[in-house]
Amino acid sequence: MKKIQVLGTGCAKCSKLVEIAETAAKALGVEYQIEKITDLQKIMSFGVMMTPALVVDGLVKVSGKVPTVEEIKRMIA
């Protein structure tokens, strides 16, 4: 199972990243668990300074922008 985490304070971009990540995971047909992390201390523990950020299986894949569904599919696969 893929563990997908979206780091962000709840802004519009953060919500959009959650939607796109879910769309990408469903398109790939992988089992996944998605978690939104809004706590600043937890976000900083990942070494992320710009949100939103996408973390897959504990690895930061992108921060500071919202990638496309295709980009996220490559990050998850």
Phi and psi in radians as a Rosetta constraint file:
Dihedral C 1 N 2 CA 2 C 2 CIRCULARHARMONIC -1.444 0.35
Dihedral N 2 CA 2 C 2 N 3 CIRCULARHARMONIC 2.343 0.35
Dihedral C 2 N 3 CA 3 C 3 CIRCULARHARMONIC -1.794 0.35
Dihedral N 3 CA 3 C 3 N 4 CIRCULARHARMONIC 1.984 0.35
Dihedral C 3 N 4 CA 4 C 4 CIRCULARHARMONIC -1.935 0.35
Dihedral N 4 CA 4 C 4 N 5 CIRCULARHARMONIC 2.198 0.35
Dihedral C 4 N 5 CA 5 C 5 CIRCULARHARMONIC -2.151 0.35
Dihedral N 5 CA 5 C 5 N 6 CIRCULARHARMONIC 2.374 0.35
Dihedral C 5 N 6 CA 6 C 6 CIRCULARHARMONIC -1.938 0.35
Dihedral N 6 CA 6 C 6 N 7 CIRCULARHARMONIC 2.103 0.35
Dihedral C 6 N 7 CA 7 C 7 CIRCULARHARMONIC -1.730 0.35
Dihedral N 7 CA 7 C 7 N 8 CIRCULARHARMONIC 2.226 0.35
Dihedral C 7 N 8 CA 8 C 8 CIRCULARHARMONIC 3.025 0.35
Dihedral N 8 CA 8 C 8 N 9 CIRCULARHARMONIC 2.892 0.35
Dihedral C 8 N 9 CA 9 C 9 CIRCULARHARMONIC -1.564 0.35
Dihedral N 9 CA 9 C 9 N 10 CIRCULARHARMONIC 0.091 0.35
Dihedral C 9 N 10 CA 10 C 10 CIRCULARHARMONIC 1.755 0.35
Dihedral N 10 CA 10 C 10 N 11 CIRCULARHARMONIC 0.254 0.35
Dihedral C 10 N 11 CA 11 C 11 CIRCULARHARMONIC -1.251 0.35
Dihedral N 11 CA 11 C 11 N 12 CIRCULARHARMONIC 3.031 0.35
Dihedral C 11 N 12 CA 12 C 12 CIRCULARHARMONIC -1.051 0.35
Dihedral N 12 CA 12 C 12 N 13 CIRCULARHARMONIC -0.709 0.35
Dihedral C 12 N 13 CA 13 C 13 CIRCULARHARMONIC -1.111 0.35
Dihedral N 13 CA 13 C 13 N 14 CIRCULARHARMONIC -0.655 0.35
Dihedral C 13 N 14 CA 14 C 14 CIRCULARHARMONIC -1.123 0.35
Dihedral N 14 CA 14 C 14 N 15 CIRCULARHARMONIC -0.776 0.35
Dihedral C 14 N 15 CA 15 C 15 CIRCULARHARMONIC -1.107 0.35
Dihedral N 15 CA 15 C 15 N 16 CIRCULARHARMONIC -0.701 0.35
Dihedral C 15 N 16 CA 16 C 16 CIRCULARHARMONIC -1.103 0.35
Dihedral N 16 CA 16 C 16 N 17 CIRCULARHARMONIC -0.704 0.35
Dihedral C 16 N 17 CA 17 C 17 CIRCULARHARMONIC -1.114 0.35
Dihedral N 17 CA 17 C 17 N 18 CIRCULARHARMONIC -0.661 0.35
Dihedral C 17 N 18 CA 18 C 18 CIRCULARHARMONIC -1.069 0.35
Dihedral N 18 CA 18 C 18 N 19 CIRCULARHARMONIC -0.830 0.35
Dihedral C 18 N 19 CA 19 C 19 CIRCULARHARMONIC -1.027 0.35
Dihedral N 19 CA 19 C 19 N 20 CIRCULARHARMONIC -0.837 0.35
Dihedral C 19 N 20 CA 20 C 20 CIRCULARHARMONIC -1.168 0.35
Dihedral N 20 CA 20 C 20 N 21 CIRCULARHARMONIC -0.690 0.35
Dihedral C 20 N 21 CA 21 C 21 CIRCULARHARMONIC -1.111 0.35
Dihedral N 21 CA 21 C 21 N 22 CIRCULARHARMONIC -0.723 0.35
Dihedral C 21 N 22 CA 22 C 22 CIRCULARHARMONIC -1.134 0.35
Dihedral N 22 CA 22 C 22 N 23 CIRCULARHARMONIC -0.745 0.35
Dihedral C 22 N 23 CA 23 C 23 CIRCULARHARMONIC -1.046 0.35
Dihedral N 23 CA 23 C 23 N 24 CIRCULARHARMONIC -0.776 0.35
Dihedral C 23 N 24 CA 24 C 24 CIRCULARHARMONIC -1.122 0.35
Dihedral N 24 CA 24 C 24 N 25 CIRCULARHARMONIC -0.787 0.35
Dihedral C 24 N 25 CA 25 C 25 CIRCULARHARMONIC -1.126 0.35
Dihedral N 25 CA 25 C 25 N 26 CIRCULARHARMONIC -0.727 0.35
Dihedral C 25 N 26 CA 26 C 26 CIRCULARHARMONIC -1.135 0.35
Dihedral N 26 CA 26 C 26 N 27 CIRCULARHARMONIC -0.705 0.35
Dihedral C 26 N 27 CA 27 C 27 CIRCULARHARMONIC -1.106 0.35
Dihedral N 27 CA 27 C 27 N 28 CIRCULARHARMONIC -0.595 0.35
Dihedral C 27 N 28 CA 28 C 28 CIRCULARHARMONIC -1.368 0.35
Dihedral N 28 CA 28 C 28 N 29 CIRCULARHARMONIC -0.318 0.35
Dihedral C 28 N 29 CA 29 C 29 CIRCULARHARMONIC 1.273 0.35
Dihedral N 29 CA 29 C 29 N 30 CIRCULARHARMONIC 0.431 0.35
Dihedral C 29 N 30 CA 30 C 30 CIRCULARHARMONIC -1.619 0.35
Dihedral N 30 CA 30 C 30 N 31 CIRCULARHARMONIC 2.637 0.35
Dihedral C 30 N 31 CA 31 C 31 CIRCULARHARMONIC -1.304 0.35
Dihedral N 31 CA 31 C 31 N 32 CIRCULARHARMONIC 2.368 0.35
Dihedral C 31 N 32 CA 32 C 32 CIRCULARHARMONIC -2.588 0.35
Dihedral N 32 CA 32 C 32 N 33 CIRCULARHARMONIC 2.776 0.35
Dihedral C 32 N 33 CA 33 C 33 CIRCULARHARMONIC -2.242 0.35
Dihedral N 33 CA 33 C 33 N 34 CIRCULARHARMONIC 2.242 0.35
Dihedral C 33 N 34 CA 34 C 34 CIRCULARHARMONIC -1.959 0.35
Dihedral N 34 CA 34 C 34 N 35 CIRCULARHARMONIC 2.423 0.35
Dihedral C 34 N 35 CA 35 C 35 CIRCULARHARMONIC -2.357 0.35
Dihedral N 35 CA 35 C 35 N 36 CIRCULARHARMONIC 2.333 0.35
Dihedral C 35 N 36 CA 36 C 36 CIRCULARHARMONIC -1.720 0.35
Dihedral N 36 CA 36 C 36 N 37 CIRCULARHARMONIC 2.206 0.35
Dihedral C 36 N 37 CA 37 C 37 CIRCULARHARMONIC -1.963 0.35
Dihedral N 37 CA 37 C 37 N 38 CIRCULARHARMONIC 2.047 0.35
Dihedral C 37 N 38 CA 38 C 38 CIRCULARHARMONIC -1.949 0.35
Dihedral N 38 CA 38 C 38 N 39 CIRCULARHARMONIC -0.203 0.35
Dihedral C 38 N 39 CA 39 C 39 CIRCULARHARMONIC -1.250 0.35
Dihedral N 39 CA 39 C 39 N 40 CIRCULARHARMONIC 2.118 0.35
Dihedral C 39 N 40 CA 40 C 40 CIRCULARHARMONIC -1.045 0.35
Dihedral N 40 CA 40 C 40 N 41 CIRCULARHARMONIC -0.635 0.35
Dihedral C 40 N 41 CA 41 C 41 CIRCULARHARMONIC -1.129 0.35
Dihedral N 41 CA 41 C 41 N 42 CIRCULARHARMONIC -0.726 0.35
Dihedral C 41 N 42 CA 42 C 42 CIRCULARHARMONIC -1.158 0.35
Dihedral N 42 CA 42 C 42 N 43 CIRCULARHARMONIC -0.728 0.35
Dihedral C 42 N 43 CA 43 C 43 CIRCULARHARMONIC -1.045 0.35
Dihedral N 43 CA 43 C 43 N 44 CIRCULARHARMONIC -0.806 0.35
Dihedral C 43 N 44 CA 44 C 44 CIRCULARHARMONIC -1.169 0.35
Dihedral N 44 CA 44 C 44 N 45 CIRCULARHARMONIC -0.477 0.35
Dihedral C 44 N 45 CA 45 C 45 CIRCULARHARMONIC -1.138 0.35
Dihedral N 45 CA 45 C 45 N 46 CIRCULARHARMONIC -0.355 0.35
Dihedral C 45 N 46 CA 46 C 46 CIRCULARHARMONIC -1.480 0.35
Dihedral N 46 CA 46 C 46 N 47 CIRCULARHARMONIC -0.096 0.35
Dihedral C 46 N 47 CA 47 C 47 CIRCULARHARMONIC 1.412 0.35
Dihedral N 47 CA 47 C 47 N 48 CIRCULARHARMONIC 0.298 0.35
Dihedral C 47 N 48 CA 48 C 48 CIRCULARHARMONIC -1.596 0.35
Dihedral N 48 CA 48 C 48 N 49 CIRCULARHARMONIC 2.236 0.35
Dihedral C 48 N 49 CA 49 C 49 CIRCULARHARMONIC -1.899 0.35
Dihedral N 49 CA 49 C 49 N 50 CIRCULARHARMONIC -0.306 0.35
Dihedral C 49 N 50 CA 50 C 50 CIRCULARHARMONIC -2.183 0.35
Dihedral N 50 CA 50 C 50 N 51 CIRCULARHARMONIC 2.324 0.35
Dihedral C 50 N 51 CA 51 C 51 CIRCULARHARMONIC -1.945 0.35
Dihedral N 51 CA 51 C 51 N 52 CIRCULARHARMONIC 2.793 0.35
Dihedral C 51 N 52 CA 52 C 52 CIRCULARHARMONIC -1.319 0.35
Dihedral N 52 CA 52 C 52 N 53 CIRCULARHARMONIC 2.810 0.35
Dihedral C 52 N 53 CA 53 C 53 CIRCULARHARMONIC -2.347 0.35
Dihedral N 53 CA 53 C 53 N 54 CIRCULARHARMONIC 2.609 0.35
Dihedral C 53 N 54 CA 54 C 54 CIRCULARHARMONIC -2.014 0.35
Dihedral N 54 CA 54 C 54 N 55 CIRCULARHARMONIC 2.226 0.35
Dihedral C 54 N 55 CA 55 C 55 CIRCULARHARMONIC -2.087 0.35
Dihedral N 55 CA 55 C 55 N 56 CIRCULARHARMONIC 2.241 0.35
Dihedral C 55 N 56 CA 56 C 56 CIRCULARHARMONIC -2.102 0.35
Dihedral N 56 CA 56 C 56 N 57 CIRCULARHARMONIC 2.128 0.35
Dihedral C 56 N 57 CA 57 C 57 CIRCULARHARMONIC 0.874 0.35
Dihedral N 57 CA 57 C 57 N 58 CIRCULARHARMONIC 0.738 0.35
Dihedral C 57 N 58 CA 58 C 58 CIRCULARHARMONIC 1.499 0.35
Dihedral N 58 CA 58 C 58 N 59 CIRCULARHARMONIC -0.079 0.35
Dihedral C 58 N 59 CA 59 C 59 CIRCULARHARMONIC -1.880 0.35
Dihedral N 59 CA 59 C 59 N 60 CIRCULARHARMONIC 2.240 0.35
Dihedral C 59 N 60 CA 60 C 60 CIRCULARHARMONIC -1.221 0.35
Dihedral N 60 CA 60 C 60 N 61 CIRCULARHARMONIC 2.121 0.35
Dihedral C 60 N 61 CA 61 C 61 CIRCULARHARMONIC -1.713 0.35
Dihedral N 61 CA 61 C 61 N 62 CIRCULARHARMONIC -0.590 0.35
Dihedral C 61 N 62 CA 62 C 62 CIRCULARHARMONIC -2.791 0.35
Dihedral N 62 CA 62 C 62 N 63 CIRCULARHARMONIC 2.548 0.35
Dihedral C 62 N 63 CA 63 C 63 CIRCULARHARMONIC -2.517 0.35
Dihedral N 63 CA 63 C 63 N 64 CIRCULARHARMONIC 2.625 0.35
Dihedral C 63 N 64 CA 64 C 64 CIRCULARHARMONIC 1.470 0.35
Dihedral N 64 CA 64 C 64 N 65 CIRCULARHARMONIC 0.028 0.35
Dihedral C 64 N 65 CA 65 C 65 CIRCULARHARMONIC -2.696 0.35
Dihedral N 65 CA 65 C 65 N 66 CIRCULARHARMONIC 2.910 0.35
Dihedral C 65 N 66 CA 66 C 66 CIRCULARHARMONIC -1.889 0.35
Dihedral N 66 CA 66 C 66 N 67 CIRCULARHARMONIC 1.872 0.35
Dihedral C 66 N 67 CA 67 C 67 CIRCULARHARMONIC -1.282 0.35
Dihedral N 67 CA 67 C 67 N 68 CIRCULARHARMONIC 2.960 0.35
Dihedral C 67 N 68 CA 68 C 68 CIRCULARHARMONIC -1.370 0.35
Dihedral N 68 CA 68 C 68 N 69 CIRCULARHARMONIC 2.929 0.35
Dihedral C 68 N 69 CA 69 C 69 CIRCULARHARMONIC -1.019 0.35
Dihedral N 69 CA 69 C 69 N 70 CIRCULARHARMONIC -0.752 0.35
Dihedral C 69 N 70 CA 70 C 70 CIRCULARHARMONIC -1.090 0.35
Dihedral N 70 CA 70 C 70 N 71 CIRCULARHARMONIC -0.736 0.35
Dihedral C 70 N 71 CA 71 C 71 CIRCULARHARMONIC -1.087 0.35
Dihedral N 71 CA 71 C 71 N 72 CIRCULARHARMONIC -0.751 0.35
Dihedral C 71 N 72 CA 72 C 72 CIRCULARHARMONIC -1.186 0.35
Dihedral N 72 CA 72 C 72 N 73 CIRCULARHARMONIC -0.644 0.35
Dihedral C 72 N 73 CA 73 C 73 CIRCULARHARMONIC -1.021 0.35
Dihedral N 73 CA 73 C 73 N 74 CIRCULARHARMONIC -0.709 0.35
Dihedral C 73 N 74 CA 74 C 74 CIRCULARHARMONIC -1.155 0.35
Dihedral N 74 CA 74 C 74 N 75 CIRCULARHARMONIC -0.624 0.35
Dihedral C 74 N 75 CA 75 C 75 CIRCULARHARMONIC -1.213 0.35
Dihedral N 75 CA 75 C 75 N 76 CIRCULARHARMONIC -0.582 0.35
Dihedral C 75 N 76 CA 76 C 76 CIRCULARHARMONIC -1.408 0.35
Dihedral N 76 CA 76 C 76 N 77 CIRCULARHARMONIC -0.676 0.35
